Amino acid sequence: MYKCGNCGKRFQNKRRDGTFKKQLLHQYVWQRQTYADLGEKYGRSGRWIKKKLDEINRINMADTENQNHQIALFKGKAIRKTIFNKEWYFSVVDVCSVLTDSPDPGAYWRKLKQRLNEEGSEVVTFCHGLKLEAPDGKMRETDCANTEGMFRIVQSIPSPKAEPLKRWLAKVGYERMQEIENPELATKRTRLLYKLKGYSEDWIEKRMRGIAIREELTDEWQKRGAENERDYEILTAEISKATFGITPSEYKKVKGLKRHNLRDHMDDFELILTMLGERTTTEIHRTKDTKGVPRLKDDARVGGQIAGTARKQIERKIGRSVVSKNNYLKTNNTKKLKK
């Protein structure tokens, strides 16, 4: 952090500001430091720290690279959430932490879960094990529930914060429902975010079409027997391996990506072949009326092989591999440096 010799104002360059924000969020969420603690540490007021965290939260909410895995703030407390079956699912442990201020919310939830099971409550059936970012930065499975399930869990926890939290959950759930009922809202928002990040209109058109094709495919999977996140990962990997010769996780390593959205860093050929593999797979499912994950997996392989054949023909003609190490972050940084 720098200080102006004339006016005394403190400021940071953009790169250091980004690093600072990551550190601030980590210390607040995982180390559970208060506004006052962080203010004292960084020589700022608690109000300034709160304002900065709210700003970080708004950025996270709008980030297309992490749009399915986010951290929301309720009265200064972090609640992780993720999109599953087209609606928000919230971390039960985080909600327990908000309501109880327990030093070990994980243990609190385990005891509550056990008691609810013993009482024959159906509340626990609303929970799904979904992957969310853990304190060590890795994606780990944790119990999550949608708005309805979370309402029932909140009712089982005696807390003066219960009613405000339910209102907050209802608001977040309603905003998501608006996007589902009027997909154009979500589409316009996503287009704008890509444009602000510097993507070309031509690339955005392909990416948006790819998103629509992907949603169509996952809808078919859901109707035909895919039940959890793991099933979707297996089927997606099958298409990718047949199309590009590598799974999505291997592809991210090739491009030097970690938690970024792989498709946000694909070029035209990569996007088009991904669409071809997924659109073909969708049509095969419908034609064969496939049911069950094992058979869906066979279809996914065939759909990917068709796209894979196209990739090999393209590579023979252009004399290079379609699978590229390039990612948009590097390209964007290069453009900025040139300017």
VOZALO-34000 format. One record per residue (C-alpha): x, y, z. Coordinates in steps of 0.05 Angstrom, whole numbers, plus 5000, padded with zeros to 4 digits. Each point is the difference from the previous one (the first is absolute). Example, Ala and Ser with C-alpha at 12.3 -4.5 7.8 and 13.67 -1.06 7.14 Angstrom:
# residues 2
<r><u>5246</u><v>4910</v><w>5156</w></r>
<r><u>5027</u><v>5069</v><w>4987</w></r>
This chain:
# residues 339
<r><u>5000</u><v>5000</v><w>5000</w></r>
<r><u>5026</u><v>5069</v><w>4981</w></r>
<r><u>4989</u><v>5068</v><w>5032</w></r>
<r><u>4998</u><v>5065</v><w>4961</w></r>
<r><u>5051</u><v>5050</v><w>5027</w></r>
<r><u>4955</u><v>5059</v><w>4983</w></r>
<r><u>4930</u><v>4980</v><w>5022</w></r>
<r><u>5015</u><v>4940</v><w>5045</w></r>
<r><u>4951</u><v>4956</v><w>4962</w></r>
<r><u>5017</u><v>4925</v><w>4998</w></r>
<r><u>4993</u><v>4959</v><w>4937</w></r>
<r><u>5021</u><v>4935</v><w>4968</w></r>
<r><u>5015</u><v>4979</v><w>4929</w></r>
<r><u>4949</u><v>4952</v><w>4969</w></r>
<r><u>5041</u><v>4937</v><w>5007</w></r>
<r><u>5016</u><v>5012</v><w>5073</w></r>
<r><u>4928</u><v>5021</v><w>5013</w></r>
<r><u>4976</u><v>4933</v><w>4972</w></r>
<r><u>5049</u><v>4962</v><w>5045</w></r>
<r><u>4979</u><v>5042</v><w>5060</w></r>
<r><u>4926</u><v>4985</v><w>4988</w></r>
<r><u>5014</u><v>4925</v><w>4997</w></r>
<r><u>5039</u><v>5003</v><w>5065</w></r>
<r><u>4946</u><v>5043</v><w>5033</w></r>
<r><u>4944</u><v>4952</v><w>4981</w></r>
<r><u>5040</u><v>4939</v><w>5022</w></r>
<r><u>5016</u><v>5030</v><w>5068</w></r>
<r><u>4928</u><v>5022</v><w>5010</w></r>
<r><u>4966</u><v>4935</v><w>4977</w></r>
<r><u>5048</u><v>4946</v><w>5022</w></r>
<r><u>5040</u><v>5031</v><w>5056</w></r>
<r><u>4936</u><v>5033</v><w>5027</w></r>
<r><u>5032</u><v>5067</v><w>5014</w></r>
<r><u>4953</u><v>5057</v><w>5016</w></r>
<r><u>4995</u><v>5068</v><w>4964</w></r>
<r><u>5036</u><v>5030</v><w>5060</w></r>
<r><u>5056</u><v>4948</v><w>4997</w></r>
<r><u>5011</u><v>5011</v><w>4926</w></r>
<r><u>4995</u><v>5075</v><w>5007</w></r>
<r><u>5054</u><v>5000</v><w>5053</w></r>
<r><u>5044</u><v>4954</v><w>4958</w></r>
<r><u>4996</u><v>5043</v><w>4937</w></r>
<r><u>4996</u><v>5068</v><w>5034</w></r>
<r><u>4928</u><v>5012</v><w>4977</w></r>
<r><u>4933</u><v>5009</v><w>5034</w></r>
<r><u>4951</u><v>4943</v><w>5009</w></r>
<r><u>4952</u><v>5037</v><w>4955</w></r>
<r><u>5051</u><v>5002</v><w>4944</w></r>
<r><u>5014</u><v>4925</v><w>5007</w></r>
<r><u>4925</u><v>4986</v><w>4996</w></r>
<r><u>4993</u><v>5043</v><w>4937</w></r>
<r><u>5058</u><v>4963</v><w>4968</w></r>
<r><u>4970</u><v>4932</v><w>5016</w></r>
<r><u>4933</u><v>5021</v><w>4971</w></r>
<r><u>5036</u><v>5022</v><w>4937</w></r>
<r><u>5035</u><v>4932</v><w>4996</w></r>
<r><u>4933</u><v>4966</v><w>5008</w></r>
<r><u>4969</u><v>5039</v><w>4943</w></r>
<r><u>5059</u><v>4981</v><w>4955</w></r>
<r><u>4993</u><v>4927</v><w>5018</w></r>
<r><u>4925</u><v>5002</v><w>4986</w></r>
<r><u>5014</u><v>5027</v><w>4930</w></r>
<r><u>5060</u><v>4957</v><w>4982</w></r>
<r><u>4984</u><v>4954</v><w>4942</w></r>
<r><u>5060</u><v>4957</v><w>5017</w></r>
<r><u>4971</u><v>4983</v><w>5068</w></r>
<r><u>4927</u><v>5011</v><w>4987</w></r>
<r><u>4981</u><v>4930</v><w>5024</w></r>
<r><u>5042</u><v>5003</v><w>5064</w></r>
<r><u>4994</u><v>5063</v><w>5041</w></r>
<r><u>5006</u><v>5030</v><w>5070</w></r>
<r><u>4943</u><v>5044</v><w>5023</w></r>
<r><u>5001</u><v>5043</v><w>5063</w></r>
<r><u>4943</u><v>5001</v><w>5051</w></r>
<r><u>5010</u><v>5052</v><w>5054</w></r>
<r><u>5075</u><v>4996</v><w>4990</w></r>
<r><u>5003</u><v>4924</v><w>5002</w></r>
<r><u>5020</u><v>4958</v><w>4940</w></r>
<r><u>4952</u><v>4948</v><w>4971</w></r>
<r><u>5025</u><v>4957</v><w>4942</w></r>
<r><u>4950</u><v>4983</v><w>4946</w></r>
<r><u>4999</u><v>4963</v><w>4934</w></r>
<r><u>4951</u><v>4988</v><w>4943</w></r>
<r><u>4972</u><v>4929</v><w>4996</w></r>
<r><u>4939</u><v>4980</v><w>4960</w></r>
<r><u>4993</u><v>5073</v><w>4978</w></r>
<r><u>4991</u><v>5028</v><w>5071</w></r>
<r><u>5044</u><v>5024</v><w>5056</w></r>
<r><u>5024</u><v>4950</v><w>5052</w></r>
<r><u>5030</u><v>5028</v><w>5064</w></r>
<r><u>5053</u><v>4970</v><w>5047</w></r>
<r><u>4963</u><v>4973</v><w>5061</w></r>
<r><u>5063</u><v>5007</v><w>5043</w></r>
<r><u>5007</u><v>5074</v><w>4982</w></r>
<r><u>4927</u><v>5012</v><w>5018</w></r>
<r><u>5010</u><v>4965</v><w>5067</w></r>
<r><u>5060</u><v>5045</v><w>5012</w></r>
<r><u>4958</u><v>5063</v><w>4985</w></r>
<r><u>4943</u><v>4979</v><w>5045</w></r>
<r><u>5038</u><v>4972</v><w>5059</w></r>
<r><u>5068</u><v>5035</v><w>5000</w></r>
<r><u>5027</u><v>4931</v><w>5019</w></r>
<r><u>5076</u><v>4993</v><w>5001</w></r>
<r><u>4990</u><v>4933</v><w>4964</w></r>
<r><u>4939</u><v>5005</v><w>4954</w></r>
<r><u>5019</u><v>4934</v><w>4966</w></r>
<r><u>4992</u><v>4963</v><w>5066</w></r>
<r><u>4935</u><v>5038</v><w>5014</w></r>
<r><u>4971</u><v>4978</v><w>4934</w></r>
<r><u>5021</u><v>4927</v><w>5010</w></r>
<r><u>4965</u><v>4998</v><w>5068</w></r>
<r><u>4938</u><v>5035</v><w>4972</w></r>
<r><u>4999</u><v>4953</v><w>4940</w></r>
<r><u>5004</u><v>4939</v><w>5046</w></r>
<r><u>4943</u><v>5026</v><w>5044</w></r>
<r><u>4956</u><v>5015</v><w>4940</w></r>
<r><u>5013</u><v>4930</v><w>4973</w></r>
<r><u>4982</u><v>4969</v><w>5067</w></r>
<r><u>4936</u><v>5040</v><w>5002</w></r>
<r><u>4981</u><v>4975</v><w>4930</w></r>
<r><u>5002</u><v>5070</v><w>4971</w></r>
<r><u>5001</u><v>5007</v><w>4925</w></r>
<r><u>5043</u><v>5063</v><w>5003</w></r>
<r><u>5065</u><v>4962</v><w>4987</w></r>
<r><u>4972</u><v>4972</v><w>4935</w></r>
<r><u>5002</u><v>5071</v><w>4972</w></r>
<r><u>5077</u><v>4999</v><w>5005</w></r>
<r><u>5047</u><v>4983</v><w>4944</w></r>
<r><u>5075</u><v>4991</v><w>5003</w></r>
<r><u>5028</u><v>5052</v><w>4953</w></r>
<r><u>5070</u><v>5025</v><w>4988</w></r>
<r><u>5017</u><v>5069</v><w>5028</w></r>
<r><u>5066</u><v>5036</v><w>5012</w></r>
<r><u>5031</u><v>4980</v><w>5067</w></r>
<r><u>5048</u><v>5041</v><w>5043</w></r>
<r><u>5060</u><v>4968</v><w>4964</w></r>
<r><u>4974</u><v>5025</v><w>4933</w></r>
<r><u>4980</u><v>4930</v><w>4975</w></r>
<r><u>4930</u><v>4979</v><w>4980</w></r>
<r><u>4972</u><v>4954</v><w>5053</w></r>
<r><u>4932</u><v>4967</v><w>5009</w></r>
<r><u>4955</u><v>5031</v><w>5053</w></r>
<r><u>4926</u><v>4996</v><w>5017</w></r>
<r><u>4958</u><v>5051</v><w>4963</w></r>
<r><u>4926</u><v>5014</v><w>4995</w></r>
<r><u>4956</u><v>5043</v><w>4955</w></r>
<r><u>4957</u><v>5057</v><w>5026</w></r>
<r><u>4942</u><v>4955</v><w>5021</w></r>
<r><u>5046</u><v>4950</v><w>5035</w></r>
<r><u>5039</u><v>5055</v><w>5034</w></r>
<r><u>4935</u><v>5030</v><w>5026</w></r>
<r><u>4985</u><v>4934</v><w>5035</w></r>
<r><u>5070</u><v>4995</v><w>5029</w></r>
<r><u>4998</u><v>5072</v><w>5026</w></r>
<r><u>4934</u><v>4984</v><w>5036</w></r>
<r><u>5037</u><v>4945</v><w>5037</w></r>
<r><u>5052</u><v>5048</v><w>5028</w></r>
<r><u>4979</u><v>5047</v><w>5056</w></r>
<r><u>5030</u><v>5068</v><w>4982</w></r>
<r><u>4977</u><v>5073</v><w>4999</w></r>
<r><u>5032</u><v>5005</v><w>4931</w></r>
<r><u>4954</u><v>4947</v><w>4971</w></r>
<r><u>4947</u><v>5046</v><w>4971</w></r>
<r><u>5048</u><v>5051</v><w>4968</w></r>
<r><u>5039</u><v>4941</v><w>4970</w></r>
<r><u>4936</u><v>4970</v><w>4971</w></r>
<r><u>4982</u><v>5067</v><w>4968</w></r>
<r><u>5071</u><v>5003</v><w>4971</w></r>
<r><u>4995</u><v>4929</v><w>4972</w></r>
<r><u>4932</u><v>5016</v><w>4969</w></r>
<r><u>5029</u><v>5061</v><w>4965</w></r>
<r><u>5059</u><v>4962</v><w>4972</w></r>
<r><u>4954</u><v>4943</v><w>4978</w></r>
<r><u>4951</u><v>5049</v><w>4968</w></r>
<r><u>5054</u><v>5034</v><w>4959</w></r>
<r><u>5021</u><v>4931</v><w>4973</w></r>
<r><u>4928</u><v>4983</v><w>4984</w></r>
<r><u>4994</u><v>5065</v><w>4960</w></r>
<r><u>5058</u><v>4977</v><w>4957</w></r>
<r><u>4969</u><v>4931</v><w>4990</w></r>
<r><u>4932</u><v>5028</v><w>4982</w></r>
<r><u>5031</u><v>5053</v><w>4954</w></r>
<r><u>5065</u><v>4971</v><w>4973</w></r>
<r><u>5011</u><v>5063</v><w>4960</w></r>
<r><u>5020</u><v>5036</v><w>5065</w></r>
<r><u>5056</u><v>4951</v><w>5013</w></r>
<r><u>5021</u><v>5000</v><w>4927</w></r>
<r><u>5005</u><v>5076</v><w>4997</w></r>
<r><u>5039</u><v>5002</v><w>5065</w></r>
<r><u>5049</u><v>4947</v><w>4976</w></r>
<r><u>5010</u><v>5034</v><w>4932</w></r>
<r><u>5015</u><v>5066</v><w>5035</w></r>
<r><u>5051</u><v>4968</v><w>5047</w></r>
<r><u>5037</u><v>4967</v><w>4942</w></r>
<r><u>5001</u><v>5066</v><w>4962</w></r>
<r><u>5028</u><v>5037</v><w>5061</w></r>
<r><u>5055</u><v>4948</v><w>5004</w></r>
<r><u>5021</u><v>5017</v><w>4929</w></r>
<r><u>4974</u><v>4940</v><w>4961</w></r>
<r><u>4981</u><v>5012</v><w>4927</w></r>
<r><u>4927</u><v>4999</v><w>4978</w></r>
<r><u>5015</u><v>4941</v><w>4954</w></r>
<r><u>5029</u><v>4959</v><w>5058</w></r>
<r><u>4942</u><v>5020</v><w>5046</w></r>
<r><u>4950</u><v>4975</v><w>4949</w></r>
<r><u>5034</u><v>4932</v><w>4999</w></r>
<r><u>5006</u><v>4997</v><w>5075</w></r>
<r><u>4926</u><v>5017</v><w>5011</w></r>
<r><u>4979</u><v>4948</v><w>4950</w></r>
<r><u>5045</u><v>4950</v><w>5035</w></r>
<r><u>4966</u><v>5016</v><w>5067</w></r>
<r><u>4931</u><v>4987</v><w>4969</w></r>
<r><u>5023</u><v>4934</v><w>4970</w></r>
<r><u>5031</u><v>4979</v><w>5067</w></r>
<r><u>4936</u><v>5016</v><w>5038</w></r>
<r><u>4959</u><v>4960</v><w>4950</w></r>
<r><u>5047</u><v>4940</v><w>5010</w></r>
<r><u>4999</u><v>5003</v><w>5076</w></r>
<r><u>4924</u><v>5004</v><w>4999</w></r>
<r><u>5000</u><v>4934</v><w>4960</w></r>
<r><u>5049</u><v>4969</v><w>5050</w></r>
<r><u>4956</u><v>5019</v><w>5058</w></r>
<r><u>4937</u><v>4971</v><w>4967</w></r>
<r><u>5037</u><v>4936</v><w>4981</w></r>
<r><u>5032</u><v>4980</v><w>5066</w></r>
<r><u>5059</u><v>5045</v><w>5018</w></r>
<r><u>4988</u><v>5013</v><w>5074</w></r>
<r><u>5059</u><v>5038</v><w>5029</w></r>
<r><u>5060</u><v>5044</v><w>4983</w></r>
<r><u>5046</u><v>4940</v><w>4993</w></r>
<r><u>4956</u><v>4971</v><w>4945</w></r>
<r><u>5004</u><v>5065</v><w>4961</w></r>
<r><u>5076</u><v>5002</v><w>5009</w></r>
<r><u>5007</u><v>4928</v><w>4973</w></r>
<r><u>4956</u><v>5013</v><w>4939</w></r>
<r><u>5034</u><v>5067</v><w>4985</w></r>
<r><u>5069</u><v>4967</v><w>5005</w></r>
<r><u>4978</u><v>4945</v><w>4952</w></r>
<r><u>4981</u><v>5050</v><w>4946</w></r>
<r><u>5064</u><v>5041</v><w>5011</w></r>
<r><u>5046</u><v>4940</v><w>4998</w></r>
<r><u>4969</u><v>4975</v><w>4935</w></r>
<r><u>5001</u><v>5070</v><w>4969</w></r>
<r><u>5068</u><v>5027</v><w>5022</w></r>
<r><u>5035</u><v>4938</v><w>5028</w></r>
<r><u>5002</u><v>5029</v><w>5070</w></r>
<r><u>4951</u><v>5011</v><w>5058</w></r>
<r><u>4979</u><v>5070</v><w>5023</w></r>
<r><u>5046</u><v>4997</v><w>5060</w></r>
<r><u>5059</u><v>4980</v><w>4955</w></r>
<r><u>4980</u><v>5055</v><w>4951</w></r>
<r><u>5003</u><v>5052</v><w>5056</w></r>
<r><u>5071</u><v>4978</v><w>5016</w></r>
<r><u>5020</u><v>5009</v><w>4927</w></r>
<r><u>4973</u><v>5071</v><w>5002</w></r>
<r><u>5030</u><v>5015</v><w>5068</w></r>
<r><u>4932</u><v>5011</v><w>5033</w></r>
<r><u>4978</u><v>4984</v><w>5071</w></r>
<r><u>4931</u><v>5021</v><w>5022</w></r>
<r><u>4983</u><v>5036</v><w>4935</w></r>
<r><u>4945</u><v>4979</v><w>4953</w></r>
<r><u>5035</u><v>4960</v><w>4945</w></r>
<r><u>4952</u><v>5022</v><w>4945</w></r>
<r><u>5013</u><v>5073</v><w>5014</w></r>
<r><u>5071</u><v>4987</v><w>4976</w></r>
<r><u>4986</u><v>4961</v><w>4936</w></r>
<r><u>5011</u><v>5028</v><w>4931</w></r>
<r><u>4951</u><v>4994</v><w>4941</w></r>
<r><u>5020</u><v>4929</v><w>4979</w></r>
<r><u>4997</u><v>4975</v><w>5072</w></r>
<r><u>4932</u><v>5030</v><w>5012</w></r>
<r><u>4971</u><v>4975</v><w>4934</w></r>
<r><u>5024</u><v>4929</v><w>5011</w></r>
<r><u>4974</u><v>5000</v><w>5072</w></r>
<r><u>4932</u><v>5022</v><w>4973</w></r>
<r><u>5002</u><v>4946</v><w>4946</w></r>
<r><u>5015</u><v>4945</v><w>5050</w></r>
<r><u>4946</u><v>5022</v><w>5049</w></r>
<r><u>4946</u><v>5015</v><w>4948</w></r>
<r><u>5012</u><v>4932</v><w>4966</w></r>
<r><u>4996</u><v>4965</v><w>5068</w></r>
<r><u>4933</u><v>5034</v><w>5015</w></r>
<r><u>4972</u><v>4977</v><w>4933</w></r>
<r><u>5025</u><v>4928</v><w>5011</w></r>
<r><u>4966</u><v>4998</v><w>5069</w></r>
<r><u>4934</u><v>5022</v><w>4969</w></r>
<r><u>5004</u><v>4954</v><w>4940</w></r>
<r><u>5016</u><v>4938</v><w>5042</w></r>
<r><u>4958</u><v>5023</v><w>5060</w></r>
<r><u>5059</u><v>4981</v><w>5044</w></r>
<r><u>4990</u><v>4989</v><w>5075</w></r>
<r><u>5051</u><v>4990</v><w>5056</w></r>
<r><u>5070</u><v>5027</v><w>5009</w></r>
<r><u>5038</u><v>4940</v><w>4970</w></r>
<r><u>4962</u><v>5007</v><w>4934</w></r>
<r><u>5003</u><v>5076</v><w>5001</w></r>
<r><u>5075</u><v>4991</v><w>5007</w></r>
<r><u>5002</u><v>4957</v><w>4937</w></r>
<r><u>4961</u><v>5054</v><w>4962</w></r>
<r><u>5047</u><v>5054</v><w>5026</w></r>
<r><u>5060</u><v>4961</v><w>4974</w></r>
<r><u>4969</u><v>4993</v><w>4931</w></r>
<r><u>4981</u><v>5074</v><w>4998</w></r>
<r><u>5070</u><v>5019</v><w>5020</w></r>
<r><u>5031</u><v>4953</v><w>4948</w></r>
<r><u>4961</u><v>5036</v><w>4945</w></r>
<r><u>5029</u><v>5066</v><w>5023</w></r>
<r><u>5068</u><v>4967</v><w>5009</w></r>
<r><u>5000</u><v>4977</v><w>4927</w></r>
<r><u>4986</u><v>5071</v><w>4978</w></r>
<r><u>5057</u><v>5025</v><w>5044</w></r>
<r><u>5049</u><v>4952</v><w>4969</w></r>
<r><u>4980</u><v>5021</v><w>4930</w></r>
<r><u>5008</u><v>5073</v><w>5018</w></r>
<r><u>5069</u><v>4987</v><w>5030</w></r>
<r><u>5023</u><v>4964</v><w>4937</w></r>
<r><u>4980</u><v>5060</v><w>4957</w></r>
<r><u>5027</u><v>5056</v><w>5045</w></r>
<r><u>5063</u><v>4963</v><w>5021</w></r>
<r><u>4993</u><v>5012</v><w>5075</w></r>
<r><u>4963</u><v>4975</v><w>5061</w></r>
<r><u>4932</u><v>5029</v><w>5016</w></r>
<r><u>5012</u><v>4989</v><w>5074</w></r>
<r><u>5035</u><v>5064</v><w>5019</w></r>
<r><u>5041</u><v>5022</v><w>5060</w></r>
<r><u>4974</u><v>5071</v><w>4990</w></r>
<r><u>4950</u><v>5029</v><w>5050</w></r>
<r><u>4963</u><v>5065</v><w>4999</w></r>
<r><u>5035</u><v>5026</v><w>5062</w></r>
<r><u>5068</u><v>4998</v><w>4966</w></r>
<r><u>4972</u><v>5028</v><w>4935</w></r>
<r><u>4965</u><v>5057</v><w>5037</w></r>
<r><u>5062</u><v>5016</v><w>5041</w></r>
<r><u>5042</u><v>5003</v><w>4936</w></r>
<r><u>4951</u><v>5049</v><w>4968</w></r>
<r><u>5002</u><v>5044</v><w>5061</w></r>
<r><u>5076</u><v>4999</v><w>4999</w></r>
<r><u>5001</u><v>5019</v><w>4926</w></r>
<r><u>4955</u><v>5058</v><w>5014</w></r>
